[in-house]
Amino acid sequence: STGGKNIHQHNYSAKEEMNKLLLFILVAIASVLTISISKDQLLKYLNEPQPLSQPPLKFSYQSCGTGSEPEVLVHASVMPNPIVLGDNITVSAQLTIGKTIYNTTGYTLEVTLYKKIFDTYLEIPCLDGIGSCTYPDFCSLLKPDDKHPPCGDPLNTYRIPCFCPFNVGTYYLPPSEFHIGNPGISWLTNGDYKAQVVLKDPSGNQLACYIALASLSSA
């Protein structure tokens, strides 16, 4: 009957509103818990190895920019899944530089790094210059020295720069093998990670913004 139909619609609407209310309460509780966690407590959670997604996250990325940024990551692939620290990885990529990044000061790199804990990505604080950090001099990070040798192969083979300047052009790296060491950072243990990277020029204009996801294993 029409009356029965109206009662059914009313009950459904009430149930829908109740679900929204419960969701709001859960989000509020989660926000309070996140805010109330001290730095020491956060590090305790971050330092513990976490179960990887099953199957492990395949390396993926997406733009977080406006679409008008001049530096464009056309393609990127990293294998295997998970990425194993202290082992070899295979990388392929295509990058278009639409505006020269000069070898000068003032280019800012903003990195925000997250680790998945209890199904929630928690931000990793900046510790000793590693983690969610802002680097006010991007080019100085890449300058070759005793700790950072010149590019070497396969980058030299394909004429891909690894320090400033980065001239306008398109750079392509076919599948190539690299060895990544395990830096022994306490929180860099088994888990799923998310990173947001933003590059800005000396005037504060955004040159690139990308978010990447990957599973890491320390063994």
mmCIF file of the C-alpha atoms, coordinates in Angstrom:
data_MODEL
# 
_entry.id   MODEL 
# 
loop_
_atom_site.group_PDB 
_atom_site.id 
_atom_site.type_symbol 
_atom_site.label_atom_id 
_atom_site.label_alt_id 
_atom_site.label_comp_id 
_atom_site.label_asym_id 
_atom_site.label_entity_id 
_atom_site.label_seq_id 
_atom_site.pdbx_PDB_ins_code 
_atom_site.Cartn_x 
_atom_site.Cartn_y 
_atom_site.Cartn_z 
_atom_site.occupancy 
_atom_site.B_iso_or_equiv 
_atom_site.pdbx_formal_charge 
_atom_site.auth_seq_id 
_atom_site.auth_comp_id 
_atom_site.auth_asym_id 
_atom_site.auth_atom_id 
_atom_site.pdbx_PDB_model_num 
ATOM 1   C CA . SER A 1 1   ? 0.000  0.000  0.000   1.00 0.00 ? 1   SER A CA 1 
ATOM 2   C CA . THR A 1 2   ? 0.969  3.653  -0.307  1.00 0.00 ? 2   THR A CA 1 
ATOM 3   C CA . GLY A 1 3   ? 1.142  4.000  3.469   1.00 0.00 ? 3   GLY A CA 1 
ATOM 4   C CA . GLY A 1 4   ? 3.435  0.971  3.738   1.00 0.00 ? 4   GLY A CA 1 
ATOM 5   C CA . LYS A 1 5   ? 5.619  2.391  1.015   1.00 0.00 ? 5   LYS A CA 1 
ATOM 6   C CA . ASN A 1 6   ? 5.924  5.727  2.872   1.00 0.00 ? 6   ASN A CA 1 
ATOM 7   C CA . ILE A 1 7   ? 6.834  3.944  6.126   1.00 0.00 ? 7   ILE A CA 1 
ATOM 8   C CA . HIS A 1 8   ? 9.470  1.915  4.262   1.00 0.00 ? 8   HIS A CA 1 
ATOM 9   C CA . GLN A 1 9   ? 10.932 5.081  2.711   1.00 0.00 ? 9   GLN A CA 1 
ATOM 10  C CA . HIS A 1 10  ? 10.899 6.813  6.109   1.00 0.00 ? 10  HIS A CA 1 
ATOM 11  C CA . ASN A 1 11  ? 12.679 3.882  7.770   1.00 0.00 ? 11  ASN A CA 1 
ATOM 12  C CA . TYR A 1 12  ? 15.249 3.757  4.984   1.00 0.00 ? 12  TYR A CA 1 
ATOM 13  C CA . SER A 1 13  ? 15.853 7.511  5.290   1.00 0.00 ? 13  SER A CA 1 
ATOM 14  C CA . ALA A 1 14  ? 16.237 7.230  9.071   1.00 0.00 ? 14  ALA A CA 1 
ATOM 15  C CA . LYS A 1 15  ? 18.697 4.351  8.656   1.00 0.00 ? 15  LYS A CA 1 
ATOM 16  C CA . GLU A 1 16  ? 20.673 6.386  6.130   1.00 0.00 ? 16  GLU A CA 1 
ATOM 17  C CA . GLU A 1 17  ? 20.841 9.363  8.506   1.00 0.00 ? 17  GLU A CA 1 
ATOM 18  C CA . MET A 1 18  ? 21.913 7.084  11.370  1.00 0.00 ? 18  MET A CA 1 
ATOM 19  C CA . ASN A 1 19  ? 24.736 5.658  9.218   1.00 0.00 ? 19  ASN A CA 1 
ATOM 20  C CA . LYS A 1 20  ? 25.897 9.189  8.400   1.00 0.00 ? 20  LYS A CA 1 
ATOM 21  C CA . LEU A 1 21  ? 25.826 10.099 12.102  1.00 0.00 ? 21  LEU A CA 1 
ATOM 22  C CA . LEU A 1 22  ? 27.825 6.999  13.053  1.00 0.00 ? 22  LEU A CA 1 
ATOM 23  C CA . LEU A 1 23  ? 30.356 7.744  10.316  1.00 0.00 ? 23  LEU A CA 1 
ATOM 24  C CA . PHE A 1 24  ? 30.718 11.322 11.579  1.00 0.00 ? 24  PHE A CA 1 
ATOM 25  C CA . ILE A 1 25  ? 31.267 10.087 15.148  1.00 0.00 ? 25  ILE A CA 1 
ATOM 26  C CA . LEU A 1 26  ? 33.905 7.574  14.016  1.00 0.00 ? 26  LEU A CA 1 
ATOM 27  C CA . VAL A 1 27  ? 35.745 10.228 12.003  1.00 0.00 ? 27  VAL A CA 1 
ATOM 28  C CA . ALA A 1 28  ? 35.634 12.590 14.993  1.00 0.00 ? 28  ALA A CA 1 
ATOM 29  C CA . ILE A 1 29  ? 37.015 9.914  17.328  1.00 0.00 ? 29  ILE A CA 1 
ATOM 30  C CA . ALA A 1 30  ? 39.773 9.051  14.833  1.00 0.00 ? 30  ALA A CA 1 
ATOM 31  C CA . SER A 1 31  ? 40.695 12.748 14.559  1.00 0.00 ? 31  SER A CA 1 
ATOM 32  C CA . VAL A 1 32  ? 40.932 13.122 18.348  1.00 0.00 ? 32  VAL A CA 1 
ATOM 33  C CA . LEU A 1 33  ? 43.043 9.972  18.655  1.00 0.00 ? 33  LEU A CA 1 
ATOM 34  C CA . THR A 1 34  ? 45.387 11.148 15.903  1.00 0.00 ? 34  THR A CA 1 
ATOM 35  C CA . ILE A 1 35  ? 45.813 14.555 17.517  1.00 0.00 ? 35  ILE A CA 1 
ATOM 36  C CA . SER A 1 36  ? 46.381 13.062 20.977  1.00 0.00 ? 36  SER A CA 1 
ATOM 37  C CA . ILE A 1 37  ? 49.165 10.697 19.904  1.00 0.00 ? 37  ILE A CA 1 
ATOM 38  C CA . SER A 1 38  ? 52.511 12.023 21.128  1.00 0.00 ? 38  SER A CA 1 
ATOM 39  C CA . LYS A 1 39  ? 55.585 12.032 18.941  1.00 0.00 ? 39  LYS A CA 1 
ATOM 40  C CA . ASP A 1 40  ? 57.102 9.165  20.969  1.00 0.00 ? 40  ASP A CA 1 
ATOM 41  C CA . GLN A 1 41  ? 53.917 7.109  20.631  1.00 0.00 ? 41  GLN A CA 1 
ATOM 42  C CA . LEU A 1 42  ? 53.784 7.818  16.915  1.00 0.00 ? 42  LEU A CA 1 
ATOM 43  C CA . LEU A 1 43  ? 57.382 6.691  16.453  1.00 0.00 ? 43  LEU A CA 1 
ATOM 44  C CA . LYS A 1 44  ? 56.651 3.522  18.424  1.00 0.00 ? 44  LYS A CA 1 
ATOM 45  C CA . TYR A 1 45  ? 53.904 2.648  15.956  1.00 0.00 ? 45  TYR A CA 1 
ATOM 46  C CA . LEU A 1 46  ? 55.975 3.669  12.934  1.00 0.00 ? 46  LEU A CA 1 
ATOM 47  C CA . ASN A 1 47  ? 58.974 1.592  14.035  1.00 0.00 ? 47  ASN A CA 1 
ATOM 48  C CA . GLU A 1 48  ? 56.947 -1.613 14.158  1.00 0.00 ? 48  GLU A CA 1 
ATOM 49  C CA . PRO A 1 49  ? 56.842 -3.684 10.941  1.00 0.00 ? 49  PRO A CA 1 
ATOM 50  C CA . GLN A 1 50  ? 53.327 -3.679 9.492   1.00 0.00 ? 50  GLN A CA 1 
ATOM 51  C CA . PRO A 1 51  ? 51.585 -6.339 7.422   1.00 0.00 ? 51  PRO A CA 1 
ATOM 52  C CA . LEU A 1 52  ? 51.708 -5.548 3.710   1.00 0.00 ? 52  LEU A CA 1 
ATOM 53  C CA . SER A 1 53  ? 48.602 -5.266 1.594   1.00 0.00 ? 53  SER A CA 1 
ATOM 54  C CA . GLN A 1 54  ? 47.730 -8.577 -0.033  1.00 0.00 ? 54  GLN A CA 1 
ATOM 55  C CA . PRO A 1 55  ? 48.733 -8.586 -2.754  1.00 0.00 ? 55  PRO A CA 1 
ATOM 56  C CA . PRO A 1 56  ? 51.427 -5.945 -2.036  1.00 0.00 ? 56  PRO A CA 1 
ATOM 57  C CA . LEU A 1 57  ? 50.758 -2.497 -3.457  1.00 0.00 ? 57  LEU A CA 1 
ATOM 58  C CA . LYS A 1 58  ? 51.992 -2.103 -6.999  1.00 0.00 ? 58  LYS A CA 1 
ATOM 59  C CA . PHE A 1 59  ? 54.015 1.099  -7.317  1.00 0.00 ? 59  PHE A CA 1 
ATOM 60  C CA . SER A 1 60  ? 51.641 3.766  -8.581  1.00 0.00 ? 60  SER A CA 1 
ATOM 61  C CA . TYR A 1 61  ? 51.544 7.534  -8.826  1.00 0.00 ? 61  TYR A CA 1 
ATOM 62  C CA . GLN A 1 62  ? 49.212 10.359 -9.725  1.00 0.00 ? 62  GLN A CA 1 
ATOM 63  C CA . SER A 1 63  ? 49.456 14.094 -10.188 1.00 0.00 ? 63  SER A CA 1 
ATOM 64  C CA . CYS A 1 64  ? 48.299 16.301 -7.321  1.00 0.00 ? 64  CYS A CA 1 
ATOM 65  C CA . GLY A 1 65  ? 48.807 19.475 -9.307  1.00 0.00 ? 65  GLY A CA 1 
ATOM 66  C CA . THR A 1 66  ? 46.518 21.743 -11.308 1.00 0.00 ? 66  THR A CA 1 
ATOM 67  C CA . GLY A 1 67  ? 47.499 20.293 -14.668 1.00 0.00 ? 67  GLY A CA 1 
ATOM 68  C CA . SER A 1 68  ? 49.420 23.426 -15.646 1.00 0.00 ? 68  SER A CA 1 
ATOM 69  C CA . GLU A 1 69  ? 52.744 22.461 -14.029 1.00 0.00 ? 69  GLU A CA 1 
ATOM 70  C CA . PRO A 1 70  ? 55.643 22.460 -16.534 1.00 0.00 ? 70  PRO A CA 1 
ATOM 71  C CA . GLU A 1 71  ? 57.416 19.357 -15.193 1.00 0.00 ? 71  GLU A CA 1 
ATOM 72  C CA . VAL A 1 72  ? 55.452 16.227 -16.145 1.00 0.00 ? 72  VAL A CA 1 
ATOM 73  C CA . LEU A 1 73  ? 56.100 12.627 -15.155 1.00 0.00 ? 73  LEU A CA 1 
ATOM 74  C CA . VAL A 1 74  ? 54.665 10.938 -18.243 1.00 0.00 ? 74  VAL A CA 1 
ATOM 75  C CA . HIS A 1 75  ? 55.383 7.398  -17.088 1.00 0.00 ? 75  HIS A CA 1 
ATOM 76  C CA . ALA A 1 76  ? 57.050 5.633  -14.166 1.00 0.00 ? 76  ALA A CA 1 
ATOM 77  C CA . SER A 1 77  ? 57.324 1.984  -13.185 1.00 0.00 ? 77  SER A CA 1 
ATOM 78  C CA . VAL A 1 78  ? 59.167 0.357  -10.279 1.00 0.00 ? 78  VAL A CA 1 
ATOM 79  C CA . MET A 1 79  ? 59.426 -3.409 -9.802  1.00 0.00 ? 79  MET A CA 1 
ATOM 80  C CA . PRO A 1 80  ? 59.218 -5.784 -7.929  1.00 0.00 ? 80  PRO A CA 1 
ATOM 81  C CA . ASN A 1 81  ? 56.229 -5.583 -5.594  1.00 0.00 ? 81  ASN A CA 1 
ATOM 82  C CA . PRO A 1 82  ? 56.999 -5.145 -2.780  1.00 0.00 ? 82  PRO A CA 1 
ATOM 83  C CA . ILE A 1 83  ? 60.174 -3.121 -3.178  1.00 0.00 ? 83  ILE A CA 1 
ATOM 84  C CA . VAL A 1 84  ? 62.852 -4.854 -1.093  1.00 0.00 ? 84  VAL A CA 1 
ATOM 85  C CA . LEU A 1 85  ? 65.397 -2.604 0.609   1.00 0.00 ? 85  LEU A CA 1 
ATOM 86  C CA . GLY A 1 86  ? 68.939 -3.861 0.108   1.00 0.00 ? 86  GLY A CA 1 
ATOM 87  C CA . ASP A 1 87  ? 68.014 -5.537 -3.172  1.00 0.00 ? 87  ASP A CA 1 
ATOM 88  C CA . ASN A 1 88  ? 67.731 -4.619 -6.841  1.00 0.00 ? 88  ASN A CA 1 
ATOM 89  C CA . ILE A 1 89  ? 64.812 -2.798 -8.446  1.00 0.00 ? 89  ILE A CA 1 
ATOM 90  C CA . THR A 1 90  ? 63.894 -2.284 -12.088 1.00 0.00 ? 90  THR A CA 1 
ATOM 91  C CA . VAL A 1 91  ? 62.864 1.247  -13.015 1.00 0.00 ? 91  VAL A CA 1 
ATOM 92  C CA . SER A 1 92  ? 61.525 2.763  -16.213 1.00 0.00 ? 92  SER A CA 1 
ATOM 93  C CA . ALA A 1 93  ? 60.361 6.350  -16.619 1.00 0.00 ? 93  ALA A CA 1 
ATOM 94  C CA . GLN A 1 94  ? 59.618 9.189  -18.991 1.00 0.00 ? 94  GLN A CA 1 
ATOM 95  C CA . LEU A 1 95  ? 59.869 12.783 -17.783 1.00 0.00 ? 95  LEU A CA 1 
ATOM 96  C CA . THR A 1 96  ? 59.154 16.007 -19.631 1.00 0.00 ? 96  THR A CA 1 
ATOM 97  C CA . ILE A 1 97  ? 60.873 19.157 -18.367 1.00 0.00 ? 97  ILE A CA 1 
ATOM 98  C CA . GLY A 1 98  ? 58.859 22.109 -19.656 1.00 0.00 ? 98  GLY A CA 1 
ATOM 99  C CA . LYS A 1 99  ? 60.781 24.784 -17.732 1.00 0.00 ? 99  LYS A CA 1 
ATOM 100 C CA . THR A 1 100 ? 64.509 24.651 -17.039 1.00 0.00 ? 100 THR A CA 1 
ATOM 101 C CA . ILE A 1 101 ? 65.507 24.001 -13.427 1.00 0.00 ? 101 ILE A CA 1 
ATOM 102 C CA . TYR A 1 102 ? 68.650 26.083 -13.118 1.00 0.00 ? 102 TYR A CA 1 
ATOM 103 C CA . ASN A 1 103 ? 71.650 25.274 -10.940 1.00 0.00 ? 103 ASN A CA 1 
ATOM 104 C CA . THR A 1 104 ? 70.837 27.905 -8.360  1.00 0.00 ? 104 THR A CA 1 
ATOM 105 C CA . THR A 1 105 ? 69.410 28.238 -4.859  1.00 0.00 ? 105 THR A CA 1 
ATOM 106 C CA . GLY A 1 106 ? 65.752 28.806 -4.072  1.00 0.00 ? 106 GLY A CA 1 
ATOM 107 C CA . TYR A 1 107 ? 64.108 25.715 -5.551  1.00 0.00 ? 107 TYR A CA 1 
ATOM 108 C CA . THR A 1 108 ? 62.086 24.115 -2.738  1.00 0.00 ? 108 THR A CA 1 
ATOM 109 C CA . LEU A 1 109 ? 61.237 20.437 -2.392  1.00 0.00 ? 109 LEU A CA 1 
ATOM 110 C CA . GLU A 1 110 ? 58.362 19.580 -0.036  1.00 0.00 ? 110 GLU A CA 1 
ATOM 111 C CA . VAL A 1 111 ? 58.072 15.897 0.904   1.00 0.00 ? 111 VAL A CA 1 
ATOM 112 C CA . THR A 1 112 ? 55.216 14.470 2.967   1.00 0.00 ? 112 THR A CA 1 
ATOM 113 C CA . LEU A 1 113 ? 55.636 10.802 3.816   1.00 0.00 ? 113 LEU A CA 1 
ATOM 114 C CA . TYR A 1 114 ? 53.063 8.449  5.318   1.00 0.00 ? 114 TYR A CA 1 
ATOM 115 C CA . LYS A 1 115 ? 53.083 4.881  6.619   1.00 0.00 ? 115 LYS A CA 1 
ATOM 116 C CA . LYS A 1 116 ? 49.960 2.747  6.900   1.00 0.00 ? 116 LYS A CA 1 
ATOM 117 C CA . ILE A 1 117 ? 49.186 1.850  10.516  1.00 0.00 ? 117 ILE A CA 1 
ATOM 118 C CA . PHE A 1 118 ? 45.921 0.088  11.415  1.00 0.00 ? 118 PHE A CA 1 
ATOM 119 C CA . ASP A 1 119 ? 44.499 0.815  7.927   1.00 0.00 ? 119 ASP A CA 1 
ATOM 120 C CA . THR A 1 120 ? 45.250 4.542  8.295   1.00 0.00 ? 120 THR A CA 1 
ATOM 121 C CA . TYR A 1 121 ? 48.131 6.458  6.725   1.00 0.00 ? 121 TYR A CA 1 
ATOM 122 C CA . LEU A 1 122 ? 49.982 8.333  9.491   1.00 0.00 ? 122 LEU A CA 1 
ATOM 123 C CA . GLU A 1 123 ? 52.382 11.130 8.624   1.00 0.00 ? 123 GLU A CA 1 
ATOM 124 C CA . ILE A 1 124 ? 56.034 10.404 9.379   1.00 0.00 ? 124 ILE A CA 1 
ATOM 125 C CA . PRO A 1 125 ? 57.648 13.448 11.046  1.00 0.00 ? 125 PRO A CA 1 
ATOM 126 C CA . CYS A 1 126 ? 60.857 15.011 9.765   1.00 0.00 ? 126 CYS A CA 1 
ATOM 127 C CA . LEU A 1 127 ? 63.671 13.312 11.700  1.00 0.00 ? 127 LEU A CA 1 
ATOM 128 C CA . ASP A 1 128 ? 67.288 14.262 11.011  1.00 0.00 ? 128 ASP A CA 1 
ATOM 129 C CA . GLY A 1 129 ? 66.335 15.568 7.583   1.00 0.00 ? 129 GLY A CA 1 
ATOM 130 C CA . ILE A 1 130 ? 64.418 12.432 6.572   1.00 0.00 ? 130 ILE A CA 1 
ATOM 131 C CA . GLY A 1 131 ? 60.638 11.938 6.508   1.00 0.00 ? 131 GLY A CA 1 
ATOM 132 C CA . SER A 1 132 ? 58.068 14.695 5.982   1.00 0.00 ? 132 SER A CA 1 
ATOM 133 C CA . CYS A 1 133 ? 60.532 17.501 5.395   1.00 0.00 ? 133 CYS A CA 1 
ATOM 134 C CA . THR A 1 134 ? 60.834 20.713 3.423   1.00 0.00 ? 134 THR A CA 1 
ATOM 135 C CA . TYR A 1 135 ? 64.179 21.162 1.666   1.00 0.00 ? 135 TYR A CA 1 
ATOM 136 C CA . PRO A 1 136 ? 64.753 24.859 0.850   1.00 0.00 ? 136 PRO A CA 1 
ATOM 137 C CA . ASP A 1 137 ? 67.613 24.194 -1.572  1.00 0.00 ? 137 ASP A CA 1 
ATOM 138 C CA . PHE A 1 138 ? 66.651 21.351 -3.914  1.00 0.00 ? 138 PHE A CA 1 
ATOM 139 C CA . CYS A 1 139 ? 69.738 21.602 -6.132  1.00 0.00 ? 139 CYS A CA 1 
ATOM 140 C CA . SER A 1 140 ? 72.181 21.322 -3.229  1.00 0.00 ? 140 SER A CA 1 
ATOM 141 C CA . LEU A 1 141 ? 70.606 17.966 -2.329  1.00 0.00 ? 141 LEU A CA 1 
ATOM 142 C CA . LEU A 1 142 ? 71.668 16.570 -5.692  1.00 0.00 ? 142 LEU A CA 1 
ATOM 143 C CA . LYS A 1 143 ? 75.214 17.933 -5.957  1.00 0.00 ? 143 LYS A CA 1 
ATOM 144 C CA . PRO A 1 144 ? 77.725 15.088 -6.323  1.00 0.00 ? 144 PRO A CA 1 
ATOM 145 C CA . ASP A 1 145 ? 80.103 14.621 -3.393  1.00 0.00 ? 145 ASP A CA 1 
ATOM 146 C CA . ASP A 1 146 ? 81.646 11.784 -1.391  1.00 0.00 ? 146 ASP A CA 1 
ATOM 147 C CA . LYS A 1 147 ? 78.190 10.575 -0.334  1.00 0.00 ? 147 LYS A CA 1 
ATOM 148 C CA . HIS A 1 148 ? 76.518 11.252 -3.679  1.00 0.00 ? 148 HIS A CA 1 
ATOM 149 C CA . PRO A 1 149 ? 78.736 10.224 -6.601  1.00 0.00 ? 149 PRO A CA 1 
ATOM 150 C CA . PRO A 1 150 ? 78.069 11.437 -10.162 1.00 0.00 ? 150 PRO A CA 1 
ATOM 151 C CA . CYS A 1 151 ? 75.180 9.872  -12.042 1.00 0.00 ? 151 CYS A CA 1 
ATOM 152 C CA . GLY A 1 152 ? 76.960 6.929  -13.664 1.00 0.00 ? 152 GLY A CA 1 
ATOM 153 C CA . ASP A 1 153 ? 75.202 4.327  -15.791 1.00 0.00 ? 153 ASP A CA 1 
ATOM 154 C CA . PRO A 1 154 ? 72.515 3.768  -16.878 1.00 0.00 ? 154 PRO A CA 1 
ATOM 155 C CA . LEU A 1 155 ? 71.655 7.482  -16.509 1.00 0.00 ? 155 LEU A CA 1 
ATOM 156 C CA . ASN A 1 156 ? 74.770 8.573  -18.408 1.00 0.00 ? 156 ASN A CA 1 
ATOM 157 C CA . THR A 1 157 ? 73.997 6.102  -21.185 1.00 0.00 ? 157 THR A CA 1 
ATOM 158 C CA . TYR A 1 158 ? 70.594 7.688  -21.790 1.00 0.00 ? 158 TYR A CA 1 
ATOM 159 C CA . ARG A 1 159 ? 71.804 11.245 -21.107 1.00 0.00 ? 159 ARG A CA 1 
ATOM 160 C CA . ILE A 1 160 ? 69.533 11.725 -18.117 1.00 0.00 ? 160 ILE A CA 1 
ATOM 161 C CA . PRO A 1 161 ? 70.781 14.368 -15.634 1.00 0.00 ? 161 PRO A CA 1 
ATOM 162 C CA . CYS A 1 162 ? 70.641 13.624 -11.928 1.00 0.00 ? 162 CYS A CA 1 
ATOM 163 C CA . PHE A 1 163 ? 71.639 17.078 -10.653 1.00 0.00 ? 163 PHE A CA 1 
ATOM 164 C CA . CYS A 1 164 ? 70.892 20.686 -11.633 1.00 0.00 ? 164 CYS A CA 1 
ATOM 165 C CA . PRO A 1 165 ? 70.495 22.086 -14.203 1.00 0.00 ? 165 PRO A CA 1 
ATOM 166 C CA . PHE A 1 166 ? 67.637 20.093 -15.727 1.00 0.00 ? 166 PHE A CA 1 
ATOM 167 C CA . ASN A 1 167 ? 67.200 21.523 -19.204 1.00 0.00 ? 167 ASN A CA 1 
ATOM 168 C CA . VAL A 1 168 ? 63.945 21.637 -21.149 1.00 0.00 ? 168 VAL A CA 1 
ATOM 169 C CA . GLY A 1 169 ? 63.329 18.356 -22.948 1.00 0.00 ? 169 GLY A CA 1 
ATOM 170 C CA . THR A 1 170 ? 61.919 14.849 -22.664 1.00 0.00 ? 170 THR A CA 1 
ATOM 171 C CA . TYR A 1 171 ? 63.997 12.195 -20.897 1.00 0.00 ? 171 TYR A CA 1 
ATOM 172 C CA . TYR A 1 172 ? 63.328 8.496  -21.260 1.00 0.00 ? 172 TYR A CA 1 
ATOM 173 C CA . LEU A 1 173 ? 64.746 5.670  -19.137 1.00 0.00 ? 173 LEU A CA 1 
ATOM 174 C CA . PRO A 1 174 ? 64.008 2.171  -20.476 1.00 0.00 ? 174 PRO A CA 1 
ATOM 175 C CA . PRO A 1 175 ? 63.699 -0.638 -17.888 1.00 0.00 ? 175 PRO A CA 1 
ATOM 176 C CA . SER A 1 176 ? 66.984 -0.468 -15.969 1.00 0.00 ? 176 SER A CA 1 
ATOM 177 C CA . GLU A 1 177 ? 68.265 -2.158 -12.845 1.00 0.00 ? 177 GLU A CA 1 
ATOM 178 C CA . PHE A 1 178 ? 69.409 -0.258 -9.760  1.00 0.00 ? 178 PHE A CA 1 
ATOM 179 C CA . HIS A 1 179 ? 70.572 -1.429 -6.363  1.00 0.00 ? 179 HIS A CA 1 
ATOM 180 C CA . ILE A 1 180 ? 68.943 0.247  -3.375  1.00 0.00 ? 180 ILE A CA 1 
ATOM 181 C CA . GLY A 1 181 ? 70.610 -0.080 -0.016  1.00 0.00 ? 181 GLY A CA 1 
ATOM 182 C CA . ASN A 1 182 ? 68.857 -0.396 3.309   1.00 0.00 ? 182 ASN A CA 1 
ATOM 183 C CA . PRO A 1 183 ? 69.674 2.851  5.144   1.00 0.00 ? 183 PRO A CA 1 
ATOM 184 C CA . GLY A 1 184 ? 68.755 1.311  8.500   1.00 0.00 ? 184 GLY A CA 1 
ATOM 185 C CA . ILE A 1 185 ? 66.213 3.997  9.421   1.00 0.00 ? 185 ILE A CA 1 
ATOM 186 C CA . SER A 1 186 ? 64.130 2.832  12.396  1.00 0.00 ? 186 SER A CA 1 
ATOM 187 C CA . TRP A 1 187 ? 60.715 3.506  10.870  1.00 0.00 ? 187 TRP A CA 1 
ATOM 188 C CA . LEU A 1 188 ? 61.633 2.252  7.386   1.00 0.00 ? 188 LEU A CA 1 
ATOM 189 C CA . THR A 1 189 ? 60.333 -1.252 8.046   1.00 0.00 ? 189 THR A CA 1 
ATOM 190 C CA . ASN A 1 190 ? 57.815 -3.498 6.327   1.00 0.00 ? 190 ASN A CA 1 
ATOM 191 C CA . GLY A 1 191 ? 54.664 -1.634 5.359   1.00 0.00 ? 191 GLY A CA 1 
ATOM 192 C CA . ASP A 1 192 ? 52.636 0.310  2.841   1.00 0.00 ? 192 ASP A CA 1 
ATOM 193 C CA . TYR A 1 193 ? 53.824 3.861  2.191   1.00 0.00 ? 193 TYR A CA 1 
ATOM 194 C CA . LYS A 1 194 ? 52.472 6.987  0.559   1.00 0.00 ? 194 LYS A CA 1 
ATOM 195 C CA . ALA A 1 195 ? 54.529 10.012 -0.442  1.00 0.00 ? 195 ALA A CA 1 
ATOM 196 C CA . GLN A 1 196 ? 53.600 13.441 -1.751  1.00 0.00 ? 196 GLN A CA 1 
ATOM 197 C CA . VAL A 1 197 ? 56.333 15.450 -3.454  1.00 0.00 ? 197 VAL A CA 1 
ATOM 198 C CA . VAL A 1 198 ? 56.000 19.105 -4.457  1.00 0.00 ? 198 VAL A CA 1 
ATOM 199 C CA . LEU A 1 199 ? 58.676 21.101 -6.283  1.00 0.00 ? 199 LEU A CA 1 
ATOM 200 C CA . LYS A 1 200 ? 58.544 24.917 -6.368  1.00 0.00 ? 200 LYS A CA 1 
ATOM 201 C CA . ASP A 1 201 ? 60.716 27.478 -8.126  1.00 0.00 ? 201 ASP A CA 1 
ATOM 202 C CA . PRO A 1 202 ? 62.441 30.405 -6.335  1.00 0.00 ? 202 PRO A CA 1 
ATOM 203 C CA . SER A 1 203 ? 59.293 32.534 -6.829  1.00 0.00 ? 203 SER A CA 1 
ATOM 204 C CA . GLY A 1 204 ? 57.103 29.916 -5.143  1.00 0.00 ? 204 GLY A CA 1 
ATOM 205 C CA . ASN A 1 205 ? 55.454 28.724 -8.356  1.00 0.00 ? 205 ASN A CA 1 
ATOM 206 C CA . GLN A 1 206 ? 54.610 25.024 -8.321  1.00 0.00 ? 206 GLN A CA 1 
ATOM 207 C CA . LEU A 1 207 ? 56.608 23.110 -10.910 1.00 0.00 ? 207 LEU A CA 1 
ATOM 208 C CA . ALA A 1 208 ? 55.377 19.602 -10.093 1.00 0.00 ? 208 ALA A CA 1 
ATOM 209 C CA . CYS A 1 209 ? 53.217 17.733 -7.587  1.00 0.00 ? 209 CYS A CA 1 
ATOM 210 C CA . TYR A 1 210 ? 52.909 13.944 -7.387  1.00 0.00 ? 210 TYR A CA 1 
ATOM 211 C CA . ILE A 1 211 ? 51.630 11.327 -4.945  1.00 0.00 ? 211 ILE A CA 1 
ATOM 212 C CA . ALA A 1 212 ? 53.075 7.802  -5.010  1.00 0.00 ? 212 ALA A CA 1 
ATOM 213 C CA . LEU A 1 213 ? 52.094 4.548  -3.290  1.00 0.00 ? 213 LEU A CA 1 
ATOM 214 C CA . ALA A 1 214 ? 54.232 1.442  -2.752  1.00 0.00 ? 214 ALA A CA 1 
ATOM 215 C CA . SER A 1 215 ? 54.795 -1.505 -0.420  1.00 0.00 ? 215 SER A CA 1 
ATOM 216 C CA . LEU A 1 216 ? 58.266 -1.799 1.093   1.00 0.00 ? 216 LEU A CA 1 
ATOM 217 C CA . SER A 1 217 ? 59.991 -4.768 2.695   1.00 0.00 ? 217 SER A CA 1 
ATOM 218 C CA . SER A 1 218 ? 63.176 -4.473 4.747   1.00 0.00 ? 218 SER A CA 1 
ATOM 219 C CA . ALA A 1 219 ? 64.042 -8.143 4.352   1.00 0.00 ? 219 ALA A CA 1 
# 
